[in-house]
Amino acid sequence: MSVSEALDGSDSRGRPSSRWWEISQEGRSDGAGSMKLERSKRESKYMGMPRELREALQNGDPTANENVKSPDGAGPSEKQGYGPDEYPPEKVGLHEQDGSSPAPLSKTPTPYSATPITPNPDHMDVSRLVTLPPPYPRHHPAVNNNHPDLTSIRTIVRVLSDFTEVEATKSRFQKTSLQIQDDLKVDASKRRNSLRANIQREIESGSMSFADAAKVEATAVAAEQEKEKETSKVDFELFQAQVVIPLNDLLMDRVTRATGLFTQLRSQLFVDAQEQSPNLTQEEGDEQPELLEKLTLLKWIFEAREQLHRELFDLLSDRNNRYRDMVITPYRLAKNEEKILNAETFFTEDASKRKLAFEQEVLKRTEEFMDIIEENVKRGVEVQLSAFWDIAPSLSRIAEKIPQDLTGFLIQIPLSEYEENPSYHVFPMQYLYSLLGHCEKSTYQFIESQTNLLCLLHEVKSGVTLANCRLMRTQRVAQGEDEKEVDRELTEVEKDEEVRLTDDLKEKVRCVEEQWSSALGAELKGLRDRLVGFLMEQGGWDEDQ
């Protein structure tokens, strides 16, 4: 979300009081309090100026209006260019009229002066309720994860997370392997049947004794066992060639790409805040992706990489299991139980060590990722909180100037608003109500941003809990504990930890919401409720507002 920058001379959290009020008081010859509010440089970003003009004005160029041209080459007389205290047509008020009745907009461009154009200085200027907060609604909210600047990274993540080729490769081998085994079984069955038929004929003809027949059968069984050993070896080698080697290369390449992408995005998390001046603008409030969207994308990259690591682990585990079967096959055919037991014990211990090492690596990577997220979430929350407090006092002062008794209270309303809403002539408080609604939604973005960042951190912490429980299960099962009992205990541990993390999240969100309510939210809501009551009394309440 677009963060607010500190206003020129604005106060917040114990800073010196703003000077705009004193300046506006001095500018009044009759000594009465002025309703005119000076614009800050920051507010000019929302007034519809071309980028070149805005930047020139913010850099202190007094000739910006004459020198800066619009992107299509038009000069100031052809293209609208506005100073820091000037308005585009859609925000221009009554053009220095007395405010008694709105005049139609002229089709001829109005000459721009250095002084603010205000309809009636005796009517309260409430436009800061729109210009001071950040843009709302955003074109690319972080929760939608659709900012165009991150499209290429999202595309790569989808490619890295696509295991269609992996599954297809395994499926092809599985089909080939089953076909080979079926063919070998059919051939073996034919050989057995042929051998038995031959032996039967030889015995019936008297040319072969039963002892000789037994020897022939034993020789045939030994030959079949050799064929089975060879088949087991061929199947393993085929799996190694068609599955392990190509998929290992594919998955390792993706892990490398995911790690590079992770590092690249991590380095860009706060690059904009580091490189840009606080007073430079954000195009329509969406020029840069929000921190939340970047962190969410970083989480997707991390999860894709973890899935790749697990696929690699499963692939190598499958290979080891097939190698184990190939080694044990001769012992099984020879019915050598001792060697079978020794081989199975060795491979079981090896698999347990591999799984333990893998889960330890997973936990280490997940904890490191949590540290990254936690550091950036903390920083992001601080930025959003600081931005909120930069504008909250000024908005609160505007709300405080609106009297309890709204009878006879007048505000400045732009001509375009009168044209779009003729009812404002009779019920001008409808306009104020709409501005307050916009102000509330716009400033609440700071609160939503903090809450969403805290929720993201909660998800990552839950991932650490899950990784920890998996490691504990692997350790305890390797020590000989009953798997079902271990699963039951760790399920309870995981539930308890999730409750603790959820309670911690709720407390942090509650604190953020309380700050919002006490600083601005309750005041804006109370003022809107007063306006609703006033409009209902006057007959000007519109349910569609």
C-alpha positions in Angstrom: 0.0 0.0 0.0 1.1 3.5 -0.7 2.6 4.9 2.5 2.1 8.5 3.5 5.1 10.7 3.8 5.5 13.3 6.5 3.8 16.6 5.7 5.8 19.8 5.6 5.6 21.0 9.2 3.0 18.4 10.2 2.9 17.2 13.8 2.8 13.7 15.0 3.7 11.8 18.2 5.1 14.8 20.1 6.5 16.7 17.2 6.2 20.6 17.1 2.7 21.8 16.0 1.9 22.4 12.4 2.5 25.9 11.0 -0.2 25.9 8.4 -2.8 27.1 10.9 -0.7 30.0 12.1 0.1 31.0 8.5 -3.5 30.9 7.5 -4.3 33.1 10.5 -1.7 35.6 9.6 -3.1 35.8 6.1 -6.4 37.1 7.3 -6.6 40.9 7.5 -9.7 40.9 9.7 -8.2 38.6 12.3 -10.9 35.9 11.9 -9.9 32.3 11.6 -9.5 31.2 8.0 -11.1 28.2 6.5 -8.4 27.9 3.8 -5.8 25.1 4.2 -2.5 25.3 2.5 -1.5 22.2 0.4 1.7 20.3 1.0 4.0 19.0 -1.7 2.8 15.5 -0.9 -0.8 16.3 -1.6 0.0 17.6 -5.1 0.7 14.0 -6.1 -3.1 13.3 -6.0 -4.1 16.4 -8.0 -3.7 14.9 -11.5 -0.5 16.5 -12.7 1.8 14.9 -15.2 4.7 13.1 -13.7 7.4 15.5 -15.1 5.6 18.6 -13.7 5.1 17.0 -10.3 8.7 16.0 -9.9 9.9 19.5 -11.1 7.7 21.2 -8.6 8.8 18.9 -5.8 12.4 19.6 -6.7 11.8 23.3 -6.3 11.8 24.4 -10.0 9.8 27.7 -10.1 9.6 27.6 -13.9 8.0 24.1 -14.0 4.7 25.4 -15.4 6.5 27.0 -18.4 9.2 24.4 -19.0 7.6 21.0 -18.4 5.7 19.4 -21.2 3.3 16.6 -21.1 4.2 13.2 -22.6 2.5 14.1 -25.8 4.6 17.2 -26.2 2.0 19.8 -25.4 3.0 22.8 -23.3 1.2 24.3 -20.4 -1.2 26.2 -22.6 -2.2 23.0 -24.3 -1.9 20.5 -21.5 -3.1 20.9 -18.0 -0.2 21.5 -15.6 -0.9 22.4 -12.0 1.3 23.8 -9.2 1.4 22.4 -5.7 -1.5 24.7 -4.6 -3.6 24.3 -7.8 -6.3 21.9 -8.8 -7.3 20.0 -12.0 -10.8 20.7 -13.4 -12.3 17.7 -11.6 -11.2 19.2 -8.3 -11.7 22.9 -9.0 -14.3 24.5 -6.7 -16.4 27.6 -7.6 -13.6 29.5 -9.3 -13.5 32.5 -6.9 -17.2 33.0 -7.1 -19.2 34.1 -4.1 -20.5 30.6 -3.6 -24.2 31.6 -3.9 -24.7 29.5 -7.1 -22.3 27.4 -9.2 -21.3 28.7 -12.6 -21.0 26.4 -15.6 -17.6 25.1 -16.4 -15.9 27.0 -19.2 -14.6 25.0 -22.1 -11.6 27.4 -22.3 -8.7 26.3 -20.1 -8.6 28.5 -17.0 -5.3 30.4 -16.6 -3.4 29.1 -13.6 -2.2 31.4 -10.9 0.2 30.9 -8.0 -2.6 31.3 -5.4 -5.0 28.5 -4.5 -8.3 28.7 -6.2 -11.0 28.4 -3.5 -14.7 29.1 -4.0 -15.4 30.9 -0.7 -12.8 31.3 2.0 -15.5 31.6 4.6 -16.7 28.1 3.8 -14.7 25.3 5.3 -12.3 23.5 2.9 -12.6 19.8 3.6 -10.8 18.6 0.5 -7.9 17.4 2.6 -10.1 14.5 3.6 -9.4 13.2 0.1 -6.0 14.7 -0.8 -4.2 13.9 2.5 -4.8 10.1 2.8 -3.3 7.7 0.2 -5.2 6.8 -3.0 -8.2 4.5 -2.6 -9.1 2.1 -3.9 -5.8 0.8 -5.2 -5.6 -0.6 -8.7 -3.5 -3.5 -7.5 -4.3 -4.3 -3.9 -1.6 -6.5 -2.3 -4.2 -9.1 -1.3 -5.0 -9.7 -5.0 -1.3 -10.5 -5.8 -1.6 -9.1 -9.3 0.8 -6.2 -9.5 2.2 -6.0 -13.1 5.7 -5.5 -11.9 5.7 -8.9 -10.3 4.1 -10.8 -13.3 7.4 -12.3 -14.5 8.2 -13.7 -11.0 4.7 -15.1 -10.6 5.1 -16.8 -14.0 8.4 -18.4 -13.0 6.9 -19.6 -9.7 4.1 -21.3 -11.5 6.6 -23.0 -13.8 8.7 -24.1 -10.8 5.6 -25.4 -9.0 4.4 -27.4 -12.0 5.3 -31.1 -11.5 3.4 -32.3 -14.6 6.7 -33.4 -16.3 7.9 -35.1 -13.1 4.7 -37.1 -12.8 4.6 -37.9 -16.5 8.2 -39.2 -16.4 7.4 -41.5 -13.4 4.2 -42.6 -15.0 6.0 -43.6 -18.3 8.6 -45.6 -16.4 5.9 -47.3 -14.3 4.0 -48.3 -17.4 7.2 -49.6 -19.1 8.3 -51.4 -16.0 4.9 -53.1 -15.5 4.8 -54.1 -19.2 8.3 -55.7 -19.0 7.4 -57.6 -15.8 4.2 -58.8 -17.3 6.0 -60.0 -20.4 8.6 -61.8 -18.3 5.9 -63.5 -16.2 4.2 -64.7 -19.4 7.5 -66.0 -20.8 8.4 -67.7 -17.5 4.9 -69.3 -17.3 5.3 -70.6 -20.9 8.7 -72.1 -20.1 7.4 -73.8 -17.0 4.5 -75.3 -18.8 6.7 -76.4 -21.7 9.2 -78.0 -19.4 6.5 -79.8 -17.4 4.9 -81.1 -20.6 8.3 -82.3 -21.9 9.1 -84.0 -18.6 5.7 -85.7 -18.6 6.2 -87.0 -22.1 9.7 -88.3 -21.3 8.5 -90.1 -18.2 5.6 -91.6 -20.0 7.9 -92.8 -22.8 10.2 -94.3 -20.2 13.2 -92.3 -21.4 13.5 -90.3 -18.2 13.3 -91.4 -14.6 11.7 -89.4 -11.8 15.1 -88.6 -10.3 16.3 -87.2 -13.6 13.1 -85.2 -13.9 13.7 -83.7 -10.5 17.2 -82.7 -11.5 15.9 -81.1 -14.7 13.3 -79.1 -12.7 15.9 -78.0 -10.2 18.1 -76.8 -13.0 15.1 -74.9 -14.5 14.3 -73.3 -11.2 17.9 -72.1 -10.8 17.8 -70.7 -14.3 14.6 -68.9 -13.5 16.1 -67.4 -10.3 19.0 -66.1 -12.3 16.6 -64.5 -14.8 14.7 -62.9 -11.8 18.0 -61.5 -10.4 18.8 -60.2 -13.8 15.3 -58.7 -14.2 15.6 -57.0 -10.8 19.0 -55.5 -11.9 17.7 -54.4 -15.3 14.6 -52.8 -13.7 16.8 -50.8 -11.3 19.1 -49.6 -14.1 16.2 -48.6 -16.2 14.7 -46.6 -13.3 18.1 -45.0 -12.8 18.4 -44.0 -16.5 14.8 -43.0 -17.3 13.7 -41.5 -14.0 16.5 -40.7 -11.5 19.1 -39.0 -13.7 16.7 -36.8 -15.8 14.5 -35.8 -12.8 17.4 -35.2 -10.5 18.9 -32.8 -13.1 15.5 -31.2 -13.6 14.7 -30.7 -9.9 18.2 -29.5 -9.0 18.0 -27.0 -11.8 14.7 -25.7 -10.5 16.0 -25.6 -6.9 18.9 -23.4 -8.2 16.5 -21.1 -10.1 14.2 -20.9 -7.1 17.1 -19.9 -4.8 18.2 -17.3 -7.3 14.7 -15.9 -7.6 14.3 -15.9 -3.8 17.6 -13.9 -3.4 16.6 -11.5 -6.1 13.2 -10.7 -4.6 14.5 -10.5 -1.1 17.0 -7.9 -2.1 14.1 -5.8 -3.6 11.9 -5.8 -0.5 12.7 -2.3 0.6 14.7 -1.0 -2.4 12.1 1.7 -3.2 12.1 3.1 0.3 15.9 3.2 0.3 16.3 4.9 -3.1 13.4 7.3 -3.4 13.0 10.6 -1.7 10.1 10.6 0.8 8.4 13.5 -1.2 8.5 11.8 -4.6 5.1 10.5 -5.8 3.7 7.1 -6.5 1.9 6.8 -9.8 -1.8 6.5 -8.9 -0.8 4.9 -5.6 0.3 1.7 -7.3 3.6 2.3 -9.0 5.4 0.0 -6.6 4.1 -3.3 -5.3 3.2 -3.3 -1.6 5.6 -5.1 0.8 2.8 -7.6 1.6 2.6 -8.7 -2.0 6.4 -9.1 -2.2 6.5 -11.1 1.0 3.6 -13.3 -0.1 5.4 -14.0 -3.4 8.6 -14.7 -1.4 6.6 -17.2 0.6 5.4 -18.9 -2.6 8.9 -19.2 -3.9 10.0 -20.7 -0.6 7.2 -23.2 -0.6 7.9 -24.1 -4.3 11.6 -24.7 -3.4 10.6 -26.8 -0.4 8.4 -28.9 -2.6 11.3 -29.4 -5.0 13.5 -30.5 -2.1 10.9 -33.0 -1.0 10.5 -34.3 -4.5 14.2 -34.8 -4.7 14.2 -36.6 -1.3 11.3 -38.9 -2.4 13.0 -39.6 -5.7 16.3 -40.7 -4.1 14.3 -42.6 -1.4 12.5 -44.5 -4.2 15.9 -45.3 -5.8 17.3 -46.5 -2.6 14.3 -48.8 -2.0 14.6 -50.3 -5.5 18.4 -50.8 -4.9 17.5 -52.5 -1.5 15.1 -54.9 -3.4 17.7 -55.7 -5.9 20.3 -56.5 -3.2 17.9 -58.6 -1.2 16.5 -60.6 -4.2 19.3 -63.2 -4.3 19.0 -63.7 -0.5 15.3 -64.1 -0.8 15.6 -66.6 -3.6 18.2 -68.5 -1.6 16.0 -68.2 1.5 18.9 -66.9 3.5 16.9 -65.3 6.3 20.0 -64.0 8.2 21.4 -62.0 5.3 17.9 -60.8 4.5 17.5 -59.5 8.0 21.0 -57.8 8.0 20.3 -56.2 4.7 16.9 -54.9 5.7 18.3 -53.5 9.0 21.1 -51.7 7.2 18.8 -50.1 4.6 16.2 -49.2 7.3 18.8 -47.4 9.4 20.2 -45.6 6.3 16.7 -44.5 5.4 16.1 -43.3 8.9 19.3 -41.3 8.9 18.5 -39.7 5.6 15.0 -38.7 6.7 16.3 -37.3 9.9 18.9 -35.2 8.1 16.3 -34.1 5.6 13.9 -32.9 8.3 16.7 -31.1 10.1 17.5 -29.2 6.9 13.8 -28.4 6.3 13.5 -27.0 9.8 16.7 -25.0 9.4 15.6 -23.5 6.1 12.1 -22.7 7.5 13.5 -21.0 10.6 15.8 -18.9 8.4 12.8 -18.0 6.2 10.8 -17.0 9.3 13.6 -14.7 10.4 13.5 -13.0 7.0 9.7 -12.6 7.1 9.7 -11.5 10.8 12.4 -8.8 10.2 10.5 -7.4 7.1 7.1 -7.6 8.7 8.4 -5.7 11.7 9.9 -3.1 9.5 6.8 -2.9 7.3 4.5 -2.5 10.3 6.7 0.3 11.6 6.5 2.1 8.2 2.7 1.7 8.0 2.3 2.9 11.6 4.6 5.9 11.1 2.7 6.8 7.8 -0.6 6.6 9.6 0.5 8.9 12.4 1.9 11.3 9.9 -1.6 12.1 8.6 -3.9 11.1 11.5 -3.4 14.4 13.5 -4.1 16.6 10.5 -7.3 14.6 9.6 -8.4 14.7 13.3 -8.0 18.5 13.3 -10.2 18.8 10.3 -12.9 16.6 11.9 -12.6 18.7 15.1 -13.4 21.9 13.2 -16.8 20.5 12.1 -19.3 21.9 14.7 -21.7 19.8 16.7 -24.6 21.8 15.4 -24.5 21.4 11.6 -27.2 24.0 11.0 -25.9 26.7 8.8 -22.5 25.0 8.5 -21.1 25.4 5.0 -18.2 23.7 3.1 -16.5 24.2 -0.2 -17.8 21.9 -2.9 -16.2 21.7 -6.3 -18.3 22.5 -9.4 -17.9 19.0 -10.8 -19.5 17.6 -7.7 -22.5 19.9 -8.1 -22.9 18.7 -11.7 -22.7 15.1 -10.8 -24.9 15.5 -7.6 -27.4 18.3 -7.9 -28.8 17.4 -4.5 -25.6 19.0 -3.0 -27.3 22.4 -3.6 -29.9 21.5 -1.0 -28.0 19.1 1.1 -24.3 20.0 1.1 -23.7 17.6 4.0 -24.1 14.7 1.6 -20.8 15.7 0.1 -19.1 15.8 3.5 -20.5 12.4 4.3 -19.1 10.9 1.1 -15.7 12.5 1.8 -15.6 11.1 5.3 -16.5 7.7 4.0 -13.6 7.9 1.5 -11.2 9.2 4.2 -12.1 6.4 6.5 -11.6 3.7 3.9 -8.4 5.3 2.6 -6.7 5.7 6.0 -7.9 2.3 7.2 -5.6 0.8 4.5 -2.7 1.5 6.9 -4.4 -0.7 9.5 -5.3 -3.4 7.0 -1.7 -3.5 5.7 -0.4 -4.0 9.3 -3.0 -6.7 10.0 -2.2 -8.6 6.7 1.5 -8.5 7.4 1.0 -9.9 10.9 -1.3 -12.7 9.4 1.4 -13.6 6.9 4.0 -13.9 9.7 1.5 -16.1 11.6 1.4 -18.5 8.6 5.1 -18.7 8.5 5.4 -19.4 12.2 2.8 -22.1 11.8 5.1 -23.6 9.1 8.0 -23.7 11.6 5.8 -25.5 14.1 4.9 -28.1 11.5 8.5 -28.6 10.5 9.5 -28.9 14.1 6.9 -31.6 14.8 7.9 -33.6 11.7 11.5 -33.6 12.9 10.5 -34.6 16.5 8.4 -37.5 15.0 11.3 -38.7 12.9 13.6 -38.6 15.9 11.3 -40.5 18.2 10.3 -43.1 15.6 14.1 -43.7 14.9 14.5 -44.3 18.6 12.0 -47.1 18.5 8.9 -45.4 19.9 5.4 -46.4 18.7 4.4 -44.4 15.7 0.8 -44.1 16.6 1.5 -42.8 20.1 4.1 -40.3 18.8 1.6 -39.0 16.2 -1.1 -38.6 18.9 1.3 -36.6 21.2 2.7 -34.4 18.5 -0.8 -33.6 17.1 -1.6 -32.3 20.6 1.6 -30.3 20.7 0.9 -28.8 17.2 -2.6 -27.8 18.3 -1.4 -26.2 21.5 1.3 -24.2 19.6 -1.2 -23.1 17.0 -3.5 -21.8 19.7 -0.6 -19.9 21.3 0.3 -18.3 17.9 -3.3 -17.4 17.2 -3.7 -15.8 20.6 -0.6 -13.8 20.0 -1.8 -12.7 16.5 -5.2 -11.7 18.0 -3.5 -9.5 20.6 -1.3 -7.7 18.1 -4.3 -7.1 15.8 -6.3 -5.8 18.7 -3.6 -3.3 19.6 -3.5 -2.1 15.9 -7.3 -1.7 15.8 -7.3 0.1 19.2 -4.7 2.6 17.9 -6.8 3.2 14.8 -10.0 3.6 16.8 -8.5 6.0 19.4 -6.5 8.1 16.9 -9.1 8.5 14.1 -11.6 5.7 13.5 -13.9 6.4 16.4 -13.9 10.2 15.6 -14.7 9.6 11.9 -17.5 7.1 12.8 -19.0 9.5 15.3 -18.9 12.3 12.8 -20.5 10.2 10.1 -23.2 9.1 12.6 -23.9 12.8 13.4 -24.2 13.6 9.7 -26.6 10.7 9.1 -28.8 12.0 11.9 -28.6 15.6 10.6 -29.4 14.5 7.0 -32.3 12.4 8.2 -33.8 15.4 10.0 -33.4 17.5 6.9 -34.8 14.9 4.6 -31.6 14.6 2.7 -30.4 11.1 3.8 -29.8 8.7 0.9 -29.7 5.0 1.7 -27.5 4.4 -1.3 -24.7 6.6 0.1 
